[in-house]
Amino acid sequence: MKVVLTGGCTGGHIYPALAIADKFREHDPACEILYLGHDDGMERHIVPKYGYPLEFISSKWVDRSNVFKLANTLRVNEKGKREAKKRMKEFKPDLVVSTGSFVSVPVVLAAHSLGIPVYIHEQNAYPGMANKFLSRYARKVFLGFRHAADHFDASKTLYSGNPVRAAFGTVGREEARETFGLPKDDFVILVFGGSLGARGMNRIGMDIIRKYAGQEGVSVLFGTGKDYYDSVRESLEEEFPESGSNIHVMPYISDMVAALAACDIVICRSGALSVAETTVSGRAAIFVPSPNVTGDHQYYNAKEVADQGGAVIVTEDAEASEHVLDTLACMKEDLSILRDMEESSRKVAPIHATDIIYDTIKEDLAF
C-alpha cells in the first residue's frame, strides 16, 4: 500500500494527516507514506519529526485582490499540479488523503487527472475554501464536525470526528504534572493561543496571571506563542519581579499531551485540532473562538462541545477576561462542575476517528 498525504501550513491540517498516516502504518507496517507540502508551512518542521518523508511542491492561496495576483495564483498552482503529477507517476500511490489548505489543491487535481482515488478530511464545522472546491473530486469527505455536512454533497460525507494522535488521553494527571514540575494537588490552568500566539488570548492569559500569580494552590501554564513570548516575559518581569513562581510561561507548548493531562481547565481558541485534543483528553474547556476565521467556524466547533456540557464559550470582546475569570472562580470553588464537564467532554471525543477513516477507505478500495 502506498499513500500520499497532503495538507499543511498549520498544525490543524498537519496533525490530523499524521494521525491518519499512523493508522495506516499500524495496520500495515510496510505501508509507504509520502507527504506533499509547502516549503513555507509548518509541515517542514512537524512532518520529519514523525518519521515520514516530506517533499515540497509549488502552491499559493487564492489572491483575488487584483487580476494580476489571481493570474499568478493560477500559474503557481498549475506548476504545482505538474510537479505533483510527476512525483505521483514515480511513487505510484494507491490513494491520496487531503486534509486541506491551499497546498492540497494542486496535489488533489494531479491525483484526479491520474485517476488516483482521493479522500478528503474536513476538520472544521465550517469548511475551508480548498476542501469545498476539491470535494467534487473526492470519493468520500470525512467530517470533523457534523455541522459541516451542510456544505458538501450528502452522498459523499461521513462523520468521523477529527483524528488525533494516539498518545492523547493516555497520560495520567499526576504523571503529567511531574513533567512540568507542578504540585500534584494544585488547581492547574492551561491557557494558550496557538504556535504563533494570539493577541486576544494573551490578554486573557495576562489577566489570569494577574489574578493568580503567587496564589497558593493554583498553577498556570501559559503558552504565549513564539511571536509574543519576549513581550510577555518583559511584562511579567516588570509586574512580578519577586513573585509568580506558580506561573509557567513558554513560547510554545511542545508536549500538548502532557499539558492537557496536567490541567484542570484549558482556555484556548476552538480550532478543530484544539477541540479534538481537548475532548479526547477529557478536559473541561473555556473556548474563546477567533473572530477572524471563515464562516465563524471556530464558534461552531466550540458549540458542538458546549451544547453537550463539556465547554463554556466566551466571546472575544472587551469583557472576555472578566467572563473567563468569573468562570474560573466558579470552577475552582466547586470542582464537581469541572468533573461533570470532563465527563461531557469525553462523550463527544472523536476517539474512533482514525478507525472510521481507515476502515471506510479499506472497504471502498477493497484492499
C-alpha positions as CSV (number, residue, x, y, z in Angstrom):
1,M,0.0,0.0,0.0
2,K,1.3,3.5,-0.9
3,V,-0.4,6.6,0.4
4,V,0.2,10.3,-0.5
5,L,-0.8,12.8,2.2
6,T,-1.3,16.5,1.7
7,G,-2.5,19.4,3.8
8,G,-0.4,21.9,5.5
9,C,0.7,25.4,6.7
10,T,-0.9,24.9,10.2
11,G,-0.9,22.1,12.7
12,G,-4.7,22.0,12.4
13,H,-4.2,20.4,8.9
14,I,-1.0,18.6,9.5
15,Y,-1.6,16.6,12.7
16,P,-4.8,15.0,11.5
17,A,-3.0,13.9,8.4
18,L,-0.2,12.4,10.5
19,A,-2.8,10.6,12.7
20,I,-4.2,9.0,9.6
21,A,-0.8,8.0,8.4
22,D,-0.1,6.4,11.8
23,K,-3.3,4.3,11.5
24,F,-2.2,3.1,8.0
25,R,1.2,2.1,9.4
26,E,-0.5,0.5,12.4
27,H,-2.4,-1.9,10.1
28,D,0.4,-2.3,7.6
29,P,3.9,-1.5,8.8
30,A,5.2,-1.8,5.2
31,C,2.8,0.9,4.0
32,E,4.7,3.6,2.2
33,I,3.8,7.2,3.0
34,L,4.7,10.3,1.1
35,Y,3.7,13.7,2.4
36,L,3.5,16.6,-0.2
37,G,3.5,20.0,1.4
38,H,4.6,23.6,1.0
39,D,8.1,24.7,2.0
40,D,6.8,27.8,3.8
41,G,4.4,25.8,6.0
42,M,4.7,24.2,9.5
43,E,4.9,20.8,7.8
44,R,8.6,21.4,7.1
45,H,9.2,21.3,10.9
46,I,6.5,18.9,12.0
47,V,6.4,16.0,9.5
48,P,10.0,14.9,9.6
49,K,9.8,14.6,13.4
50,Y,7.2,11.9,12.9
51,G,9.4,9.9,10.5
52,Y,7.5,10.5,7.3
53,P,9.2,11.6,4.1
54,L,8.2,15.1,3.1
55,E,8.6,16.8,-0.3
56,F,7.6,20.3,-1.4
57,I,5.5,21.4,-4.3
58,S,4.6,24.9,-5.6
59,S,1.2,26.2,-4.4
60,K,-0.4,29.5,-3.5
61,W,-3.5,30.7,-1.7
62,V,-6.2,32.4,-3.9
63,D,-5.4,36.1,-4.1
64,R,-8.3,37.9,-5.7
65,S,-7.2,41.4,-4.8
66,N,-6.5,42.1,-8.5
67,V,-6.4,40.3,-11.8
68,F,-2.6,40.1,-11.9
69,K,-2.4,38.4,-8.5
70,L,-5.1,36.0,-9.4
71,A,-3.3,35.1,-12.6
72,N,-0.2,34.5,-10.6
73,T,-2.1,32.2,-8.2
74,L,-3.3,30.1,-11.1
75,R,0.1,30.0,-12.6
76,V,1.8,28.8,-9.4
77,N,-0.8,26.2,-8.7
78,E,-0.7,24.9,-12.3
79,K,3.1,24.5,-11.8
80,G,2.4,22.6,-8.5
81,K,0.0,20.3,-10.3
82,R,2.6,19.4,-12.8
83,E,5.2,18.8,-10.0
84,A,2.7,16.6,-8.0
85,K,1.7,14.7,-11.1
86,K,5.3,13.9,-12.0
87,R,6.0,12.8,-8.4
88,M,3.0,10.6,-8.2
89,K,3.8,8.9,-11.5
90,E,7.1,8.0,-9.8
91,F,5.7,7.0,-6.5
92,K,2.5,5.3,-7.8
93,P,0.2,5.8,-4.8
94,D,-2.9,3.8,-4.3
95,L,-4.7,6.8,-2.8
96,V,-4.4,10.4,-1.8
97,V,-5.7,11.8,1.5
98,S,-6.1,15.5,1.8
99,T,-6.7,17.5,5.0
100,G,-7.0,20.9,3.4
101,S,-5.2,24.2,2.9
102,F,-4.0,25.7,-0.4
103,V,-1.2,23.2,-0.8
104,S,-3.7,20.4,-1.2
105,V,-5.2,22.0,-4.4
106,P,-2.5,21.1,-6.9
107,V,-2.0,17.7,-5.3
108,V,-5.6,16.6,-5.5
109,L,-6.0,18.0,-9.0
110,A,-3.0,16.0,-10.1
111,A,-4.3,12.8,-8.4
112,H,-7.7,13.3,-10.1
113,S,-6.1,13.7,-13.5
114,L,-4.2,10.4,-13.0
115,G,-7.3,8.5,-11.8
116,I,-5.9,8.1,-8.2
117,P,-8.7,7.8,-5.6
118,V,-8.9,10.9,-3.4
119,Y,-10.3,11.2,0.1
120,I,-10.7,14.4,2.0
121,H,-10.9,15.2,5.7
122,E,-12.5,18.5,6.7
123,Q,-11.6,19.4,10.3
124,N,-13.9,22.4,10.9
125,A,-17.7,22.9,11.3
126,Y,-17.5,25.4,8.5
127,P,-15.3,24.1,5.7
128,G,-12.3,25.8,4.2
129,M,-12.3,27.0,0.6
130,A,-9.8,24.3,-0.6
131,N,-11.9,21.4,0.7
132,K,-15.2,22.8,-0.6
133,F,-13.6,23.2,-4.1
134,L,-11.8,19.8,-4.1
135,S,-14.7,17.8,-2.7
136,R,-16.1,17.3,-6.2
137,Y,-13.0,15.1,-6.9
138,A,-13.2,13.1,-3.7
139,R,-14.7,9.6,-3.3
140,K,-15.5,10.4,0.4
141,V,-15.4,13.5,2.5
142,F,-14.8,12.8,6.2
143,L,-16.2,15.4,8.6
144,G,-14.6,16.5,11.9
145,F,-18.0,18.1,12.9
146,R,-21.5,17.1,11.8
147,H,-22.4,20.7,11.1
148,A,-20.1,20.7,8.1
149,A,-22.3,18.3,6.2
150,D,-24.5,21.2,5.1
151,H,-21.7,22.3,2.8
152,F,-20.9,19.1,0.9
153,D,-22.7,16.6,-1.3
154,A,-24.5,14.4,1.2
155,S,-23.8,11.2,-0.7
156,K,-20.1,11.7,-0.1
157,T,-20.0,12.8,3.5
158,L,-19.3,10.6,6.6
159,Y,-18.9,11.9,10.1
160,S,-15.7,10.6,11.6
161,G,-14.6,13.3,14.1
162,N,-11.1,14.8,14.0
163,P,-8.2,12.4,14.1
164,V,-5.7,12.9,16.9
165,R,-2.5,11.1,17.8
166,A,-3.0,8.0,19.9
167,A,-1.0,9.5,22.8
168,F,-3.8,11.9,23.8
169,G,-5.8,10.7,26.8
170,T,-3.2,8.1,27.8
171,V,-1.2,10.0,30.3
172,G,-2.3,10.4,33.9
173,R,-2.7,13.7,35.6
174,E,-0.1,13.1,38.3
175,E,2.5,11.8,35.9
176,A,1.8,14.8,33.6
177,R,2.2,17.3,36.4
178,E,5.6,15.9,37.2
179,T,6.6,16.7,33.6
180,F,6.1,20.4,34.3
181,G,7.1,20.4,37.9
182,L,3.6,21.2,39.1
183,P,2.3,20.3,42.6
184,K,0.0,17.3,42.3
185,D,-2.9,18.9,44.2
186,D,-2.9,22.4,42.6
187,F,-5.8,23.7,40.5
188,V,-3.9,23.9,37.2
189,I,-5.0,26.3,34.5
190,L,-3.7,25.9,30.9
191,V,-4.0,28.8,28.5
192,F,-2.6,29.1,25.0
193,G,-3.3,30.7,21.7
194,G,-1.5,28.5,19.2
195,S,2.0,28.1,17.9
196,L,2.5,31.7,16.9
197,G,0.2,33.1,19.5
198,A,-2.9,35.3,19.5
199,R,-3.1,38.8,20.9
200,G,-6.6,38.4,22.4
201,M,-5.7,35.1,24.1
202,N,-2.5,36.6,25.5
203,R,-4.5,39.5,27.0
204,I,-6.7,36.9,28.7
205,G,-3.6,34.9,29.8
206,M,-2.0,38.0,31.3
207,D,-5.2,38.8,33.3
208,I,-5.3,35.3,34.6
209,I,-1.7,35.7,35.8
210,R,-2.5,39.0,37.5
211,K,-5.3,37.2,39.3
212,Y,-3.4,34.1,40.4
213,A,0.3,34.9,40.5
214,G,1.7,33.9,43.8
215,Q,-1.6,32.3,45.0
216,E,-1.1,29.1,46.8
217,G,-2.8,26.1,45.4
218,V,-3.0,27.4,41.8
219,S,-0.6,26.9,38.9
220,V,-0.8,28.5,35.5
221,L,0.7,27.0,32.3
222,F,0.8,29.7,29.7
223,G,1.8,29.2,26.0
224,T,2.3,32.7,24.6
225,G,3.1,31.8,21.0
226,K,6.5,32.4,19.6
227,D,5.6,35.9,18.3
228,Y,4.6,37.2,21.8
229,Y,6.9,35.4,24.2
230,D,9.5,38.2,24.6
231,S,7.0,40.9,25.2
232,V,5.0,38.8,27.7
233,R,8.2,37.9,29.6
234,E,9.1,41.6,29.8
235,S,5.7,42.5,31.2
236,L,5.8,39.7,33.8
237,E,9.3,40.7,35.0
238,E,8.0,44.3,35.5
239,E,4.8,43.3,37.2
240,F,6.0,40.3,39.3
241,P,9.7,40.8,39.9
242,E,9.7,38.6,43.1
243,S,6.6,36.6,42.9
244,G,4.7,34.4,40.5
245,S,6.7,31.2,41.0
246,N,3.4,29.3,40.3
247,I,3.4,30.8,36.7
248,H,5.0,28.8,34.0
249,V,5.4,30.7,30.7
250,M,6.7,29.2,27.5
251,P,6.6,30.3,23.8
252,Y,5.3,27.0,22.6
253,I,3.8,24.0,24.4
254,S,5.6,21.2,22.6
255,D,4.2,18.4,24.8
256,M,0.5,19.2,24.5
257,V,-0.3,15.6,25.5
258,A,1.2,16.2,28.9
259,A,-0.1,19.8,29.2
260,L,-3.7,18.7,28.7
261,A,-3.3,15.8,31.0
262,A,-1.9,18.0,33.7
263,C,-4.5,20.7,33.7
264,D,-7.9,21.0,35.4
265,I,-9.2,23.5,32.8
266,V,-8.0,24.6,29.4
267,I,-8.6,28.1,27.9
268,C,-7.9,28.3,24.2
269,R,-9.1,29.0,20.8
270,S,-11.5,26.5,19.3
271,G,-9.7,25.4,16.2
272,A,-10.6,21.9,15.2
273,L,-7.4,20.3,16.5
274,S,-7.6,22.0,19.9
275,V,-11.2,21.0,20.3
276,A,-10.4,17.4,19.3
277,E,-7.3,17.1,21.6
278,T,-9.1,18.7,24.5
279,T,-12.1,16.3,24.3
280,V,-10.0,13.2,23.7
281,S,-8.0,14.2,26.8
282,G,-11.3,14.5,28.7
283,R,-10.7,18.1,29.8
284,A,-13.2,20.9,30.5
285,A,-12.6,23.9,28.4
286,I,-13.3,27.6,28.1
287,F,-13.2,28.2,24.4
288,V,-12.6,31.7,23.0
289,P,-13.3,31.4,19.3
290,S,-11.2,33.5,17.0
291,P,-13.4,36.3,15.4
292,N,-11.2,36.3,12.3
293,V,-11.9,33.0,10.6
294,T,-14.0,31.9,7.7
295,G,-17.7,31.4,8.4
296,D,-17.1,31.9,12.2
297,H,-16.2,28.1,12.1
298,Q,-14.4,28.2,15.5
299,Y,-17.7,29.2,17.2
300,Y,-19.4,26.2,15.6
301,N,-16.5,23.9,16.6
302,A,-16.9,25.1,20.2
303,K,-20.7,24.9,20.1
304,E,-20.7,21.2,19.5
305,V,-18.9,20.6,22.7
306,A,-20.6,23.4,24.7
307,D,-24.1,22.0,23.7
308,Q,-23.2,18.7,25.4
309,G,-21.9,20.5,28.6
310,G,-18.2,20.0,28.0
311,A,-17.2,23.6,27.5
312,V,-18.1,27.2,28.0
313,I,-17.8,29.7,25.1
314,V,-16.6,33.2,25.8
315,T,-16.7,35.8,23.1
316,E,-13.5,37.8,22.5
317,D,-14.5,41.3,23.4
318,A,-13.7,43.9,26.0
319,E,-15.2,41.8,28.8
320,A,-13.7,38.5,27.8
321,S,-11.1,38.4,30.6
322,E,-13.8,39.2,33.2
323,H,-16.0,36.4,31.9
324,V,-13.1,33.9,31.9
325,L,-12.1,34.9,35.4
326,D,-15.7,34.6,36.7
327,T,-16.0,31.1,35.2
328,L,-12.6,30.0,36.6
329,A,-13.6,31.2,40.1
330,C,-16.8,29.1,39.9
331,M,-15.0,26.0,38.8
332,K,-12.2,26.4,41.4
333,E,-14.8,26.8,44.1
334,D,-16.9,23.8,43.0
335,L,-14.7,21.1,41.4
336,S,-17.8,19.0,40.8
337,I,-18.7,21.4,37.9
338,L,-15.3,20.5,36.4
339,R,-15.7,16.8,36.8
340,D,-19.2,16.9,35.2
341,M,-17.7,18.9,32.3
342,E,-14.9,16.4,31.9
343,E,-17.4,13.6,31.5
344,S,-19.3,15.5,29.0
345,S,-16.2,16.4,27.1
346,R,-15.2,12.7,26.9
347,K,-18.6,11.8,25.5
348,V,-18.1,14.0,22.4
349,A,-14.5,13.0,21.9
350,P,-13.6,11.6,18.4
351,I,-11.9,8.6,19.8
352,H,-12.6,6.3,16.8
353,A,-11.9,8.9,14.0
354,T,-8.8,7.2,12.5
355,D,-10.5,3.8,12.7
356,I,-13.6,5.1,10.8
357,I,-11.4,6.7,8.1
358,Y,-9.1,3.7,7.7
359,D,-12.0,1.2,7.7
360,T,-14.0,3.2,5.2
361,I,-11.1,3.6,2.8
362,K,-10.3,-0.1,3.1
363,E,-13.8,-1.2,2.3
364,D,-14.1,1.3,-0.6
365,L,-10.9,0.2,-2.2
366,A,-11.2,-3.4,-1.1
367,F,-7.6,-3.9,0.0
